[in-house]
Amino acid sequence: MIERPVLLYYALALLAGAAYPLAFAPYEVWPVAIASSVILLVCLNRTTLLNTFGILLFFGIGKYSIGASWTYDGLITLGDIAPSLATGLVSVFVLFYSLFFAFILTAVKFWIGVTIPQFRRSQHLAIRSLPFCAGWLVFEQANYVTALDTSFPWLDIGYAFTDTWLAGFATLGGITLVSAGALVVAVGLLMIASMPRLSVVLVGLPWFAGLLALQQEWTVVNEDVNVALVQANVSIKEKYSEDGLGLAWSTHVDLSRSAVEADLVIWPEGALPIAEHQAREYIQSLAKYLDTTILTGVYIRDDDRGSQKAYNGAVSVEPVGDTSQFLKFKRVPFGEYTPLEWLFEPIQSGMNIPNSNIKAGPARQSPLELDCCKVGMSICYEIAFPYLIGRRVHNTEFLVAISEDGWFGNSMGPAQHMQIARMRAIETQRYVVRVTSSGLTGIVDPKGKLVAVLPVNEPGVLTSTIEKRTGSTPFMFIAGIVEGIFDGFYLLGLMLTAACVALVARARQNRATSQV
């Protein structure tokens, strides 16, 4: 039975988790992220292992129920399923990631407590909180492993600080270092009463260090390029209706005609409801007519004989007819493929999702070399995987991120997606050109500032001149190493090793106690 004071901690953890998403776009009240983490760390003070897990679970339930509520809108909009079924699926989703969050933080806290007993025995709340902060960072890292179907790199605490000085750490160590800086500030606040001088240092130093890092230029500016971003505002249902092809094609063409001075015209993910081999001649004729390069998201047929699958990709078409392509690697579970088909196929078959049988492209692909520039590509939520993008932008001049955000509906999803893209711009010190079907379509500068954006749910063309940049940030170097080591499985190996060490240490401790 749970004691009444502990029940209060459970309730506080749930409320802190529910408030936590207010720190992110579209609200962007970043102090809430620090306040929520401080409340959580206080609730975890001197609790049993079981209550630790429970408190973390309740925090996760609050966090994902509110912060990822857009998954419900996606199921209703894209899957065309009953609200009751959508509610059930979202509940399972929230529970799974809350359990994952609780398990990782509890396991890391247990391991550190066994291997380094000083943390467990310390009289200082801040010091006892450090294992939980380490677990928080391990949890975020686990979600960056692209080879796992469970990866969901969303609502990481560092994203709340995209518009603050802490974002400067992103060029050095990526979003993880920004998250670490935020957690250091939280730990510093816990020291106000016991160690006020050290508290001032821990609270203040990350901000000034981040500011200095933000001023450092790691990339070199080259010549400019004129781009035109086309937002057609044709919904998924309209696109796949009887007259959808004509509507999608005519809307994109009419909008593109206004981009007469653009070196590159960009259409969003899956702009047309047909495959690339069916649309090739039409796009080539348009590129020749406009005398510019067109880069569009399109489904690309799998050349394997008898295959019923296709790739979600992007194709560039030059005025002279030359083409190049990119194939999406990180697919959306349940949206583009079914993980654990033996378990989830009955549910997936009940959803009316277009193009839900997508094949994964190669993990490593060359940049798109266009007449005007070298482009790094990201499709949909690939942008949320920092190491994947950090490696992919090597030898490129800017990043193009195309997405079909219409399935988010009028939720907070598009704003969160854009905030993630802004962090990728800071990490790589490159412009990010983000093109979606219905918004948010915009241009992000190398400092993460949204310099131009189209209105949501309105057709339009955004034309702008951006800088082409070369060179690498320290984070890009780190990303190349991390992605090169078994595609992230190094992390799982470390976790298994840590678990084994903890179990052995606990067994030895129990044996020594029994002998006494």
N, C-alpha and C positions, 0 to 999 in steps of 0.2 A: 504493500500500500504506500502511495506517495504522500509524504507529509505536507501539511498546509503551506509552510514557507517555500517548499520546493514547487508547489503548484503555482505560487506567485511568480517564480522564475520562469516556469513554462509559459505563463500568460504574457510576461514581459518579453520573452524571446519571440513569441508569436507576433506581438505588436511591433517589436523592433524589426522583424523580418518583413512585415507588411508595409512599414514606413520606408524601408531601405530603397525600393524602386523610385521614390521621389527624388533621389539623388541623380537619377539618370534622365536622359532626354525622354519626353519633351519638357520635363519639369526643371531638371538641372539644378536642384538645391543641394549642392555637394556636401555641405556640413551634415546633412542627414546621414550620409554614408559613415562618417566618423562617429556620429552620435549612436547610430544603430550598432556599430561594431563595439563601441565602449559598453553599451548596455549588455550586449551578448557576453562580453568578457567578464563583466561583473557577475552576471547570472551563473557563469561557469565556475566561479571561485569555490574551491574546496567541495565540489560535488562528487558523488560516487560515479563510477564508470558508467553505470546504467543511466543515471540521471543526466550525465554529460551527453550521452547519446540522445536522450529524449529532448533535452533543451535545444540541441543543435537541430534535431529533426523538426521541432516546432518553428524554429527560426527559418529553416529552409521552406517549410510549408507556406509561411507568410510571404517569404521572398518570391517564390515562384508562382504562387496563386495570383499575386498582383502584378509582378514584373513581367511574367510570361503569359498574361491573360490573353494576349493576341493570338495564342495558339487556338483558342476557341473560335475566334473570328475566322482564322484560316480554315478550320475544319468545316465551318458552316458555309463559307464563301467558295472554297475550292472543292471540298469533298462532297458538298450537297447532301449532308446527312442530317438526321433528326437531332434537334437540340439536346435531347436526353442522352443520346449516344455520344455526342460531342462532349457533353459534360462529364460523362463517365471516362472517356479517353483522356481528357485533360486532367482529371483527378488522378488517373494512373500515372500520367506524365509527371505531375507535380510531386506525387508520393515517391516515385522512383528517384528523381533528382534530389529530393530532400533526404532520402535515405543514403544516397551516394555522398552527399555533402556531410551528413552526420557520421557516416562510416569512416571517411577519409580523415576528418579532423579528430575523431576519437582514436583511431588507430595511430596517428602520428603523435598525439598527446600521450598515449599509452607507451609507445616505443621510446619517446624521449624521456618520459618519467622513469622507465626501467633502466635505460642505459645511462642516463645522467640524473641521478636521484636529487641533485642539488636543486633542480627546478621544482620538483615535487615538495621538497622540504622547506623551500624559501618562505619567509614571512611576508614578502612583498607581493602584492596582487599583480603588479606589472610583470614581474619575473615569472610568476606562475602562468601568466597569460601568453608568454612567448611560444610555448609549444603549440597553442591553438593558432597563433599567427602563422607559424611554420606550416601547420596543417592546411590553413586557408590557401597559402601559396601552392602547396602540393596539389590541392583540389583544382585550382585554376590550371595548373600545368597538365593535369590529367585530362582536362577538357580540350587541350590543344593537340592531342594525339590524333592525327587524321585517320589512322588505320582503324580506329574504334568506332563502332556504330553508336556508342553511348556518348560521344563527344557533343557537348552543347556549350560552346564558349560564349555565354551570354551573361550579362549582369555582373561581370568581374568588377571588383571595387575600383580598379584603376580608371575605368571609363568615366566614372563620375567626375574625374579631375582633368578632363580634356581641355577645359578652358582655364586651368590654373597653372601656376608655376611648376607644380609637381609633374606636369606632362613633359617637362624637359628630360626626365629620366628615360622617356620612351626611346630616344635616339641612342641611348647607351645600352639599355637592357630590355627594351620593349615594354609592353603593358605590364608584365610581371614586376618590373622594377618600380613602376608607378604604383602598383598595388602595394608593394613592400613599403614604399614611402608613406602611403596613407595609413598603413597599419602601425608604422613607427610613431606617427603622430598620435594615433589612438592609444598606444602604450604609454607615450609621454604624458597624456592627459590623466592616465591612471596613477601617475607618480606625483601629482600636484601636492598631495598632502604629505606623503612620506619622504620624497626627495625632490623638493621644489626646484633646485638649481638644475639638476639633471633633466627634470621635466621641461624646463624652458628650452634647453638645448635640443631635446628630442622633438619637441613640438615645432621649434623654429628652424632648425638646421635643414630639414628636407626641403622646405620652401625655397631657401636661398640657394641651396645646391641645385635644385631643379631649375631655378631662374638662370643660373650660370650655364647649365647644360643647354637650356633653350636658346641661348645666344650663340652657341657654337655652330659654325657652318661646316658641314661634312661633305656636301655635294657642291658641284660647280655648275653655274648657270651657262647654258649655251643659247642658241638662237630660239626665237619664239615660233609657235605654231598656232594657227587659227582652227578652232574646233567648233562644231555645232552639235548640240545634244537635242535629240528629238524625243519628246514625250507625247505619244499619240493619245493617251487616255482611252484606249480601247480595252474593255474589261476582258477577263478570261472567257466568260460565258459568251460575250459578243464575238470574240475572236473565233470560237469554235461553233458558232451557230451556222445556219445554212448559208447566210450571206457574209459570214465572218471574214473570209479571205479577201473579198472585194473591199470591205470596210477597212480592214487593217492595211491593205496595200495602198489604197487611195489616200488614207489619212497620213501615212508615213511619207508618201511621195509628195503630197501637197505641202506638208510642213517642210520637207527637205528642199523644196524649190526656193525657199527664202534664204537658204544658206549659200549664196552665190560666191562668197569670198572665202569659204571654209576650205582648209586643206584636208580636213577629216570630218565626215558626217557620221555620227554614232547613233544607232538604234538600240533599243533595250533587249533584254533576254527574251528569246522566243517571240520576236516581233511579228512573225508571220506563222500561221497555223499549218504550214507545209514544210517539208524537208528541204534541205539545201539544194539537192539535185533538181528539185522541181522549181525552185525559185531562182536558180543561178542566172539564167538568161535575162530575167526581168531586172535583177539587181545590176548585172553587167551593163545593160542598156541604160539604166538610170545613172550609173557612175560615169558612163561615157557622155551622157547628155549634160550632167552637171559639171563634168570635167573635174571630178574630185574623188577621193577615196571614200568608200562606204564600208563601215564596220558594223555588222549586225549580229545579234544573237539569233541562232537558228538551230533547228534539230538536224543532225547529220546522220545519214543512214549508215548502219553497220555493214561493212563489206563482206563479213563472214557469210558464207553461203547458208541459206536457210534460217539465218538469225532473224528474230522478230523484234530485236531491240534497236535502239538508236542512241546516239550521243547527244547530250545537251552541249552545244558548242557555240563558237563565234567564227564568222568568216569575214575576211577583208577582201574587197574587190577594188582593184585599181581601174582608172579610166581606160587603160590599154588592155584590160582583161585579165591581168595577173591576179591570182588569188592565193591566200594562205588561210590556215584555220587553226583554231584552238579548241581542245576538247575538255570539258569540265571534269575534274577529278573527284572532288568531294561532293557527293550527292546528298540530297535531303532525304533522310529516312522517312518512309511512308509517303512522301510526296513524289519521289523519283524511283524508289525501289523499296522492296519489303525486306527488312532484316529478319532473320530467323523465320523464314517463310513457313516452316512447319507449324509455327505457333500463331503467326499474325496474318497469314494469308486469308482466312475467313473474314477478318475485319477489313483488310485491304480491298477484298473483292466487293465489299458493300459500299465502297466509296467511288464516286464518279469523278476521278481525277484524271485529266488529260495527260498523256505522256508520262505515265507512272511506272514505266518499265525501261528505265534509262540505264545505259551501260557506262561504267566509269572510264574516263580517259586515262592516259599515262600520268604517273605522278610527276615526272619530269618532262617538261616541254620547253622548246626554245621560244624566245619572245617573238611577237609578230613584227617582222621587219617590213614596214610600209615605205612608200616613196617619201613620206614626209617625216617619219619618226620611227623609233623602236618602242613598242608598247608592251607593257606587262598586263596580263589579263586576269580578271577575277569574275566569276559568274555566281550570282546569288550569295549564299552565306559562306562561300569560300573566303570572303573578305574578313570573316570573324576568326580565321586561323592565322595568328601572327607569324609563326615560323614558316608556314607554307607561302605566305605572301612575301615575307622578308627574303626568302630564297628566290622566289619567282621574279622579283624586280631587278635582280642582278643584270647588268648590261642592258637596261631599259632606260627610257628618258622620262616616262611618267606611267601612271597606272590607270587603266580603264576598268571600272567595275560596273557591269550591267546586271540588272535584276528585274524580276517580275514581282513587284511589291503590291500589286493589286489585291492579292489574296489576304493581305494584312487587314483589309477593310479600313475603317476609321479608327484604328487602335493606335497604341503607342509604338507599335512595331516599326513602321518606317523611320520614325525619329531615332529610335535606338539603333537601327541599321546604319543610318547616316553617321551617328556618333561613333560607331565602330570604325567606319571608313575614315573618319577624321583622325582617329588614332593611328591608323596605318600610314597616313600621310606624314605624321610627325615621326614615326619610327623610321621611315625610309627617306625623309626629307625630299619628297617628290610630290608633284601635283597628283591629286586623285580626281579623275573625271567620272562621276557616277551618273548613270543613265538608267532610269526606270520607266515602266509603262505608265504609271499614274502619279509618281512622286514618292519620295523626295528625289528630284533630279537636280544636281548641282555640281559645283566645282570647289574643291578644297585645296588651299595652298599648302606649301611644305611645313607651315607652322600649325596646321590643323584648323585654320580659320575657313569658314564657309563664305567664300567671296561672292558667289552668285548662286541663285536657286530659283527654280520655277514653282509657281503655285501648285498645290496638291489638287489632284482630280480635275485638272484643266489641261487641254492640249496646248502645246507650245514648243518653241525652239529657243534654246539658250545658246547664244554665240559668244565666244570669248577668245582672247589671246592668252595663252599660257606659256610658261617657260619650260623648255626641255632641260633636264638636269642629268648629269652623270656623276659617278662616284658612289661610295658606299658609306653608310653609317656603321658605327660599332655593332648596333643591333643586327644589321644585315649580315655581318660576319658571323655573329652568334647563330643566327637563323640557319645559315648554310651548314654549320656544324651539327646543330640539333636535328635538322631534317635529314642529315646524312647518316645518322646513327640509327639504323634499323627503323627508320621512319617513326621515331618516338617510342619504340618499345624499350628503349633504355630506361624510361621512367618506370615501366611496369617491373623491370628487373630490379631496380633500386627498391621499389616498394616491397617486393617479395623478399629481397635480402633483408630489408629492415624488419619485416615481420618475423623472419626466422631468428634474427639476432635478438629481438625482443623476447620471443618465446624461450630461447635458450637462457637468456639472462634471468627471466622470471623463474625458470626451473631451478637454476643454480641458487637463486635467492631463497626459494622455498626449501631447498635441500639444506642450505646453511641454517635457516631458521629452525627446522625440525631437529637438526643435530644439537643445537643449543638447548 
